[in-house]
């Protein structure tokens, strides 16, 4: 079972493996949340359209999203692109719409 400790900002989780941490994070977020991961294959700025990312998802499919990407999300995408291109999202959005849900976004190695 994950150990949680209150912190001044957010919370802390300790587990024996990365999979355990992922499961504990999803459980803490809510039963409907699921982790999805993929490889960031494109990153750019498109004039008036704004920032854009292209991701090939491990579960299949490739998405391109231009515009409506926050500064925080853009920072995570940039970090991921520089460090191997792996990203993960934690989402409770049904069907395939989770592919555009960047509320909980992580850069991965």
Secondary structure by P-SEA (a helix, b strand, c coil): cbbbbbcccccccccccaaaaaaaaaaaacccbbbbbbbbccccccccccccccccccccbbbbbcccccaaaaaaaaaaaaccbbbbbbcccccccccccccbbbbcc
